[in-house]
Amino acid sequence: MAAAFDKKNVHTYVDTSKVVRIKETIEVVSFFLASELASQLFLEKLEYISNIDLLTGVLNRNCMNAQVEELVIRLEMNPRPYSVAAFDINGLKLINDNMGHPQGDRLLSDAANVLKEIFTDDRIYRAGGDEFVIISFDSKELFENKIAVLREKASNPDWLYFAVGTCYDENSGNLRHTMQIADEKMYRDKNKFYEKYPEKKR
């Protein structure tokens, strides 16, 4: 028959000094694990902030500059067809002046949502202010169809009306030149808008 357990002599069965050391070790390991997790989350948040425009949720200018530099090298080494589109919101300053900057921010957010809805697989950047840029590797036909849809959805002179400029590059690989052409076409399109709606220019 097993001997009865002697509660009075429990200290002879458990080394309390080891329990304390194990507890301290667990606490130290937990601290370092928590610190490592917090650091990782902080780095992920920092990376997100450095690449995403917080107002619109699209890629920001910092990200655009970095990715364009990378694409410039890749396309020079291995040219392939791609398209660039430059967009600018017509009349944003008038809305900011007459309706306030919260309404202007809402317009920017609406503009980005339309772009995200249409250009689902493309790189969308907020280049600054009310300017957006898209770089796409879709076929020319598919990209032009997307632009046509955009013009239908964003041609309201009383709210969202994009000035649009596009350029398709079949094989030159000169991304900066393609972006410049798209930008120039966008400003010509903007001038046409203000010729048609001179009251929107401020």
Backbone as CSV, one residue per row, in Angstrom:
resi,resn,N_x,N_y,N_z,CA_x,CA_y,CA_z,C_x,C_y,C_z
1,MET,0.857,-1.194,0.000,0.000,0.000,0.000,0.888,1.237,0.000
2,ALA,0.518,2.274,-0.897,1.342,3.465,-1.018,1.307,4.256,0.262
3,ALA,2.436,4.862,0.568,2.523,5.665,1.781,1.651,6.889,1.656
4,ALA,1.083,7.319,2.767,0.228,8.509,2.760,1.070,9.736,2.477
5,PHE,0.487,10.685,1.745,1.193,11.926,1.382,1.235,12.832,2.594
6,ASP,2.414,13.280,2.948,2.623,14.093,4.157,2.656,15.559,3.766
7,LYS,1.534,16.278,3.994,1.467,17.691,3.654,2.508,18.503,4.407
8,LYS,2.854,18.090,5.587,3.816,18.841,6.395,5.193,18.829,5.754
9,ASN,5.480,17.778,4.980,6.810,17.658,4.383,6.799,17.953,2.880
10,VAL,5.818,18.767,2.429,5.712,19.046,0.998,6.961,19.729,0.470
11,HIS,7.641,20.501,1.335,8.844,21.211,0.887,9.958,20.241,0.523
12,THR,9.847,18.995,1.003,10.888,18.012,0.663,10.687,17.471,-0.732
13,TYR,9.487,17.670,-1.317,9.203,17.170,-2.660,9.361,18.242,-3.732
14,VAL,9.172,19.546,-3.411,9.238,20.637,-4.384,10.355,21.594,-4.011
15,ASP,11.258,21.792,-4.977,12.352,22.738,-4.756,11.840,24.116,-5.150
16,THR,11.452,24.909,-4.156,10.835,26.218,-4.441,11.802,27.170,-5.125
17,SER,13.095,27.018,-4.907,14.066,27.909,-5.563,14.040,27.698,-7.067
18,LYS,13.848,26.468,-7.515,13.767,26.186,-8.958,12.489,26.767,-9.547
19,VAL,11.392,26.677,-8.787,10.132,27.251,-9.262,10.277,28.737,-9.486
20,VAL,10.937,29.411,-8.581,11.145,30.865,-8.708,11.983,31.167,-9.935
21,ARG,13.058,30.375,-10.161,13.930,30.608,-11.318,13.175,30.359,-12.622
22,ILE,12.338,29.309,-12.640,11.542,29.010,-13.844,10.567,30.158,-14.113
23,LYS,9.923,30.650,-13.061,8.983,31.755,-13.212,9.685,32.992,-13.755
24,GLU,10.861,33.297,-13.219,11.613,34.469,-13.683,12.035,34.299,-15.141
25,THR,12.443,33.085,-15.505,12.847,32.821,-16.890,11.678,33.006,-17.849
26,ILE,10.513,32.482,-17.456,9.311,32.633,-18.283,8.967,34.108,-18.463
27,GLU,9.081,34.878,-17.390,8.768,36.307,-17.459,9.727,37.031,-18.397
28,VAL,11.017,36.679,-18.315,12.013,37.321,-19.190,11.754,36.969,-20.653
29,VAL,11.507,35.656,-20.911,11.233,35.223,-22.288,9.972,35.909,-22.813
30,SER,8.933,35.982,-21.972,7.683,36.633,-22.376,7.920,38.099,-22.713
31,PHE,8.764,38.754,-21.915,9.064,40.170,-22.163,9.724,40.350,-23.520
32,PHE,10.743,39.500,-23.806,11.455,39.635,-25.079,10.573,39.273,-26.268
33,LEU,9.710,38.266,-26.091,8.789,37.908,-27.169,7.804,39.048,-27.445
34,ALA,7.293,39.642,-26.380,6.353,40.753,-26.539,7.046,41.945,-27.199
35,SER,8.304,42.206,-26.792,9.056,43.317,-27.380,9.309,43.072,-28.859
36,GLU,9.660,41.817,-29.198,9.923,41.471,-30.598,8.654,41.631,-31.435
37,LEU,7.518,41.174,-30.881,6.246,41.296,-31.589,5.884,42.762,-31.782
38,ALA,6.069,43.566,-30.734,5.760,44.994,-30.827,6.654,45.673,-31.864
39,SER,7.926,45.285,-31.905,8.852,45.859,-32.886,8.436,45.490,-34.301
40,GLN,8.020,44.229,-34.499,7.597,43.780,-35.820,6.346,44.531,-36.269
41,LEU,5.390,44.673,-35.343,4.165,45.406,-35.672,4.472,46.866,-35.973
42,PHE,5.415,47.438,-35.227,5.809,48.827,-35.458,6.442,48.988,-36.834
43,LEU,7.322,48.046,-37.198,7.969,48.107,-38.508,6.959,47.954,-39.638
44,GLU,5.994,47.046,-39.448,4.956,46.863,-40.465,4.116,48.123,-40.605
45,LYS,3.791,48.751,-39.477,3.014,49.989,-39.519,3.824,51.100,-40.174
46,LEU,5.102,51.164,-39.860,5.974,52.176,-40.439,6.085,51.997,-41.943
47,GLU,6.215,50.737,-42.384,6.292,50.447,-43.817,4.992,50.837,-44.503
48,TYR,3.862,50.543,-43.853,2.559,50.899,-44.419,2.446,52.414,-44.580
49,ILE,2.789,53.140,-43.527,2.679,54.596,-43.561,3.598,55.193,-44.613
50,SER,4.776,54.598,-44.795,5.748,55.154,-45.734,5.363,54.880,-47.184
51,ASN,4.425,53.957,-47.431,4.064,53.591,-48.803,2.617,53.884,-49.179
52,ILE,1.757,54.110,-48.204,0.328,54.288,-48.476,-0.109,55.706,-48.134
53,ASP,-0.886,56.308,-49.033,-1.488,57.602,-48.763,-2.671,57.384,-47.817
54,LEU,-2.595,57.935,-46.625,-3.569,57.623,-45.584,-4.964,58.152,-45.900
55,LEU,-5.074,59.233,-46.665,-6.389,59.774,-46.993,-7.125,58.909,-48.000
56,THR,-6.413,58.437,-49.020,-7.077,57.748,-50.134,-6.872,56.243,-50.147
57,GLY,-5.849,55.747,-49.460,-5.595,54.314,-49.429,-4.832,53.781,-50.627
58,VAL,-4.419,54.663,-51.555,-3.603,54.210,-52.682,-2.126,54.437,-52.347
59,LEU,-1.242,53.975,-53.213,0.188,54.154,-52.990,0.549,55.643,-53.037
60,ASN,1.499,56.048,-52.190,1.831,57.470,-52.132,3.018,57.827,-53.036
61,ARG,3.399,59.085,-53.025,4.467,59.560,-53.913,5.805,58.915,-53.569
62,ASN,6.050,58.712,-52.283,7.291,58.078,-51.861,7.410,56.692,-52.487
63,CYS,6.319,55.928,-52.436,6.298,54.588,-53.028,6.430,54.677,-54.545
64,MET,5.744,55.658,-55.154,5.822,55.816,-56.604,7.260,56.062,-57.049
65,ASN,7.941,56.967,-56.375,9.316,57.276,-56.748,10.210,56.045,-56.673
66,ALA,10.049,55.270,-55.596,10.878,54.072,-55.417,10.559,53.022,-56.475
67,GLN,9.268,52.796,-56.728,8.890,51.755,-57.691,9.187,52.179,-59.125
68,VAL,9.066,53.464,-59.418,9.414,53.934,-60.754,10.897,53.728,-61.026
69,GLU,11.732,54.025,-60.035,13.173,53.800,-60.202,13.462,52.337,-60.527
70,GLU,12.776,51.450,-59.819,12.957,50.016,-60.058,12.448,49.620,-61.441
71,LEU,11.272,50.141,-61.823,10.703,49.808,-63.134,11.536,50.368,-64.270
72,VAL,12.119,51.541,-64.080,12.982,52.130,-65.112,14.094,51.158,-65.477
73,ILE,14.733,50.593,-64.473,15.834,49.655,-64.705,15.335,48.381,-65.363
74,ARG,14.227,47.846,-64.843,13.693,46.587,-65.389,13.248,46.737,-66.841
75,LEU,12.601,47.851,-67.156,12.106,48.044,-68.517,13.230,48.352,-69.501
76,GLU,14.282,49.011,-69.025,15.434,49.251,-69.906,16.136,47.944,-70.245
77,MET,16.198,47.047,-69.271,16.861,45.761,-69.491,15.976,44.798,-70.277
78,ASN,14.670,44.876,-70.031,13.744,43.943,-70.680,12.461,44.678,-71.057
79,PRO,12.479,45.434,-72.170,11.299,46.204,-72.567,10.084,45.308,-72.798
80,ARG,8.937,45.796,-72.368,7.673,45.095,-72.576,6.575,46.141,-72.663
81,PRO,5.455,45.828,-73.289,4.376,46.818,-73.425,3.789,47.206,-72.060
82,TYR,3.478,48.465,-71.912,2.823,48.953,-70.698,2.147,50.282,-71.016
83,SER,1.291,50.715,-70.128,0.591,51.994,-70.280,0.759,52.827,-69.017
84,VAL,0.736,54.130,-69.212,0.743,55.074,-68.095,-0.438,56.016,-68.264
85,ALA,-1.116,56.294,-67.173,-2.193,57.282,-67.185,-1.957,58.289,-66.071
86,ALA,-2.154,59.560,-66.406,-2.060,60.636,-65.420,-3.446,61.248,-65.254
87,PHE,-3.843,61.476,-64.002,-5.165,62.007,-63.702,-5.037,63.223,-62.788
88,ASP,-5.913,64.181,-62.999,-5.966,65.350,-62.131,-7.441,65.704,-61.942
89,ILE,-7.834,66.036,-60.728,-9.243,66.352,-60.460,-9.511,67.804,-60.833
90,ASN,-10.411,68.004,-61.765,-10.785,69.360,-62.164,-11.648,70.010,-61.087
91,GLY,-11.342,71.267,-60.788,-12.204,72.043,-59.898,-12.058,71.780,-58.421
92,LEU,-11.010,71.069,-58.006,-10.864,70.772,-56.575,-10.667,72.044,-55.751
93,LYS,-9.886,72.978,-56.269,-9.631,74.214,-55.520,-10.935,74.979,-55.267
94,LEU,-11.815,74.974,-56.257,-13.099,75.663,-56.094,-13.919,75.017,-54.978
95,ILE,-13.890,73.690,-54.925,-14.614,72.983,-53.865,-13.992,73.276,-52.502
96,ASN,-12.671,73.269,-52.431,-12.002,73.608,-51.165,-12.368,75.014,-50.710
97,ASP,-12.380,75.961,-51.652,-12.648,77.360,-51.303,-14.100,77.584,-50.913
98,ASN,-15.028,76.945,-51.641,-16.456,77.218,-51.433,-17.116,76.296,-50.417
99,MET,-16.621,75.054,-50.325,-17.288,74.068,-49.479,-16.426,73.595,-48.304
100,GLY,-15.166,73.983,-48.314,-14.285,73.613,-47.210,-13.421,72.406,-47.536
101,HIS,-12.300,72.311,-46.844,-11.344,71.231,-47.108,-11.877,69.837,-46.761
102,PRO,-12.767,69.682,-45.771,-13.333,68.340,-45.557,-14.047,67.811,-46.797
103,GLN,-14.756,68.698,-47.522,-15.405,68.277,-48.752,-14.369,67.983,-49.834
104,GLY,-13.291,68.755,-49.830,-12.207,68.477,-50.770,-11.568,67.127,-50.498
105,ASP,-11.402,66.807,-49.219,-10.843,65.495,-48.858,-11.797,64.372,-49.264
106,ARG,-13.086,64.638,-49.105,-14.066,63.625,-49.512,-13.989,63.389,-51.021
107,LEU,-13.806,64.466,-51.776,-13.688,64.327,-53.228,-12.447,63.518,-53.596
108,LEU,-11.336,63.778,-52.928,-10.113,63.007,-53.176,-10.335,61.529,-52.871
109,SER,-11.031,61.253,-51.767,-11.314,59.866,-51.397,-12.224,59.205,-52.428
110,ASP,-13.254,59.941,-52.883,-14.148,59.400,-53.909,-13.381,59.119,-55.199
111,ALA,-12.485,60.031,-55.559,-11.697,59.859,-56.779,-10.842,58.594,-56.691
112,ALA,-10.193,58.399,-55.553,-9.358,57.210,-55.377,-10.201,55.940,-55.422
113,ASN,-11.397,55.984,-54.836,-12.263,54.797,-54.842,-12.681,54.415,-56.258
114,VAL,-12.948,55.407,-57.096,-13.296,55.125,-58.485,-12.113,54.472,-59.200
115,LEU,-10.931,55.002,-58.975,-9.730,54.419,-59.598,-9.520,52.982,-59.132
116,LYS,-9.680,52.748,-57.828,-9.486,51.393,-57.295,-10.537,50.426,-57.815
117,GLU,-11.735,50.929,-58.031,-12.824,50.092,-58.538,-12.550,49.637,-59.976
118,ILE,-11.938,50.506,-60.779,-11.734,50.213,-62.198,-10.382,49.558,-62.459
119,PHE,-9.345,50.092,-61.855,-7.983,49.611,-62.116,-7.549,48.660,-61.002
120,THR,-8.278,47.568,-60.892,-8.110,46.669,-59.749,-6.732,46.015,-59.682
121,ASP,-6.120,45.742,-60.819,-4.847,45.012,-60.831,-3.658,45.900,-61.174
122,ASP,-3.857,47.213,-61.181,-2.801,48.132,-61.593,-2.241,48.902,-60.403
123,ARG,-1.089,49.484,-60.597,-0.469,50.293,-59.550,-1.059,51.702,-59.607
124,ILE,-1.704,52.099,-58.520,-2.331,53.413,-58.434,-1.560,54.245,-57.417
125,TYR,-1.099,55.414,-57.849,-0.334,56.286,-56.963,-1.022,57.641,-56.838
126,ARG,-0.997,58.180,-55.633,-1.335,59.596,-55.478,-0.015,60.347,-55.575
127,ALA,0.172,61.008,-56.716,1.456,61.661,-56.976,1.619,62.932,-56.159
128,GLY,0.511,63.467,-55.667,0.557,64.681,-54.867,-0.660,65.536,-55.125
129,GLY,-1.181,66.195,-54.075,-2.349,67.044,-54.262,-3.519,66.263,-54.828
130,ASP,-4.002,66.712,-56.005,-5.133,66.023,-56.647,-4.680,65.248,-57.875
131,GLU,-3.411,64.886,-57.924,-2.866,64.156,-59.064,-2.665,62.684,-58.732
132,PHE,-3.070,61.829,-59.664,-2.904,60.388,-59.535,-2.204,59.861,-60.785
133,VAL,-1.463,58.783,-60.605,-0.770,58.133,-61.726,-1.026,56.641,-61.652
134,ILE,-1.229,56.041,-62.809,-1.395,54.591,-62.882,-0.405,54.034,-63.892
135,ILE,0.263,52.955,-63.505,1.131,52.204,-64.414,0.525,50.817,-64.556
136,SER,0.279,50.413,-65.795,-0.435,49.160,-66.040,0.282,48.322,-67.090
137,PHE,0.241,47.023,-66.886,0.800,46.080,-67.861,-0.314,45.291,-68.551
138,ASP,-1.528,45.823,-68.485,-2.631,45.255,-69.257,-2.357,45.437,-70.750
139,SER,-3.115,44.712,-71.575,-3.055,44.957,-73.011,-3.547,46.382,-73.290
140,LYS,-3.134,46.920,-74.423,-3.545,48.282,-74.780,-5.063,48.387,-74.839
141,GLU,-5.703,47.382,-75.431,-7.164,47.400,-75.577,-7.858,47.397,-74.222
142,LEU,-7.404,46.528,-73.326,-8.026,46.442,-72.005,-7.834,47.748,-71.240
143,PHE,-6.646,48.323,-71.327,-6.381,49.567,-70.609,-7.252,50.701,-71.155
144,GLU,-7.379,50.775,-72.472,-8.213,51.815,-73.067,-9.683,51.635,-72.682
145,ASN,-10.112,50.397,-72.543,-11.483,50.138,-72.084,-11.683,50.650,-70.658
146,LYS,-10.681,50.452,-69.815,-10.756,50.946,-68.441,-10.832,52.477,-68.423
147,ILE,-10.050,53.119,-69.278,-10.074,54.579,-69.352,-11.457,55.058,-69.793
148,ALA,-12.055,54.351,-70.751,-13.397,54.715,-71.213,-14.417,54.603,-70.083
149,VAL,-14.300,53.541,-69.290,-15.204,53.367,-68.141,-14.991,54.498,-67.137
150,LEU,-13.743,54.850,-66.905,-13.436,55.934,-65.973,-14.068,57.242,-66.425
151,ARG,-13.964,57.527,-67.711,-14.535,58.787,-68.209,-16.051,58.812,-68.001
152,GLU,-16.692,57.673,-68.098,-18.134,57.612,-67.855,-18.456,57.859,-66.381
153,LYS,-17.640,57.312,-65.505,-17.915,57.396,-64.071,-17.442,58.703,-63.441
154,ALA,-16.488,59.377,-64.084,-15.892,60.568,-63.466,-15.926,61.748,-64.422
155,SER,-17.143,62.096,-64.869,-17.325,63.245,-65.755,-18.477,64.114,-65.276
156,ASN,-18.519,64.316,-63.964,-19.534,65.169,-63.361,-18.899,66.512,-63.006
157,PRO,-19.181,67.561,-63.775,-18.522,68.854,-63.525,-18.857,69.459,-62.169
158,ASP,-19.928,68.977,-61.538,-20.303,69.503,-60.224,-19.699,68.701,-59.072
159,TRP,-18.992,67.610,-59.393,-18.325,66.858,-58.330,-17.010,66.273,-58.844
160,LEU,-17.049,65.050,-59.366,-15.803,64.396,-59.764,-15.664,64.380,-61.285
161,TYR,-14.649,65.075,-61.753,-14.384,65.130,-63.193,-12.865,65.078,-63.379
162,PHE,-12.389,63.956,-63.899,-10.950,63.779,-64.083,-10.476,64.393,-65.393
163,ALA,-9.352,65.093,-65.338,-8.555,65.354,-66.537,-7.657,64.141,-66.709
164,VAL,-7.600,63.618,-67.935,-6.913,62.342,-68.163,-5.900,62.475,-69.294
165,GLY,-4.732,61.895,-69.080,-3.736,61.778,-70.138,-3.132,60.392,-70.100
166,THR,-3.027,59.745,-71.255,-2.488,58.381,-71.301,-1.392,58.268,-72.352
167,CYS,-0.549,57.279,-72.154,0.480,56.971,-73.143,0.774,55.473,-73.087
168,TYR,0.792,54.865,-74.267,1.094,53.432,-74.384,2.493,53.285,-74.965
169,ASP,3.313,52.476,-74.337,4.675,52.219,-74.815,4.789,50.741,-75.170
170,GLU,4.996,50.478,-76.436,5.031,49.081,-76.882,6.351,48.399,-76.571
171,ASN,7.467,49.094,-76.779,8.750,48.406,-76.553,9.940,49.326,-76.307
172,SER,9.750,50.627,-76.121,10.915,51.502,-75.943,11.542,51.330,-74.560
173,GLY,10.705,51.039,-73.566,11.219,50.861,-72.205,11.573,52.148,-71.504
174,ASN,11.227,53.307,-72.096,11.576,54.597,-71.489,10.407,55.086,-70.635
175,LEU,10.356,54.621,-69.413,9.216,54.899,-68.537,9.085,56.389,-68.230
176,ARG,10.171,57.059,-67.949,10.090,58.480,-67.583,9.517,59.299,-68.748
177,HIS,9.937,58.977,-69.963,9.434,59.679,-71.128,7.936,59.408,-71.304
178,THR,7.523,58.170,-71.095,6.106,57.804,-71.206,5.280,58.550,-70.169
179,MET,5.788,58.666,-68.953,5.081,59.395,-67.904,4.969,60.871,-68.252
180,GLN,6.003,61.434,-68.836,5.982,62.840,-69.229,4.925,63.096,-70.304
181,ILE,4.847,62.215,-71.289,3.847,62.362,-72.342,2.437,62.290,-71.769
182,ALA,2.197,61.301,-70.894,0.880,61.175,-70.264,0.532,62.430,-69.477
183,ASP,1.491,62.994,-68.786,1.269,64.203,-67.997,0.915,65.387,-68.890
184,GLU,1.621,65.524,-69.999,1.342,66.622,-70.935,-0.058,66.488,-71.526
185,LYS,-0.455,65.279,-71.872,-1.798,65.050,-72.416,-2.867,65.356,-71.367
186,MET,-2.562,65.037,-70.116,-3.522,65.307,-69.048,-3.750,66.813,-68.912
187,TYR,-2.702,67.623,-69.003,-2.865,69.076,-68.881,-3.610,69.657,-70.078
188,ARG,-3.432,69.072,-71.246,-4.210,69.519,-72.402,-5.687,69.204,-72.186
189,ASP,-5.958,68.034,-71.619,-7.339,67.647,-71.323,-7.935,68.577,-70.265
190,LYS,-7.142,68.961,-69.298,-7.605,69.874,-68.243,-7.961,71.244,-68.835
191,ASN,-7.129,71.716,-69.760,-7.410,73.008,-70.395,-8.731,72.972,-71.167
192,LYS,-9.018,71.852,-71.813,-10.283,71.707,-72.533,-11.461,71.785,-71.569
193,PHE,-11.294,71.180,-70.375,-12.358,71.227,-69.370,-12.644,72.673,-68.972
194,TYR,-11.598,73.448,-68.701,-11.807,74.818,-68.253,-12.287,75.729,-69.375
195,GLU,-12.005,75.367,-70.615,-12.581,76.098,-71.736,-14.089,75.868,-71.790
196,LYS,-14.499,74.653,-71.464,-15.918,74.306,-71.482,-16.640,74.812,-70.235
197,TYR,-15.928,74.783,-69.086,-16.531,75.218,-67.805,-15.629,76.278,-67.173
198,PRO,-15.564,77.472,-67.758,-14.659,78.504,-67.230,-14.976,78.912,-65.804
199,GLU,-16.228,78.757,-65.389,-16.600,79.125,-64.025,-15.981,78.201,-62.973
200,LYS,-15.461,77.046,-63.396,-14.858,76.101,-62.470,-13.398,76.426,-62.170
201,LYS,-12.841,77.335,-62.943,-11.423,77.653,-62.759,-11.294,78.748,-61.726
202,ARG,-10.386,78.539,-60.793,-10.200,79.534,-59.725,-8.705,79.666,-59.443
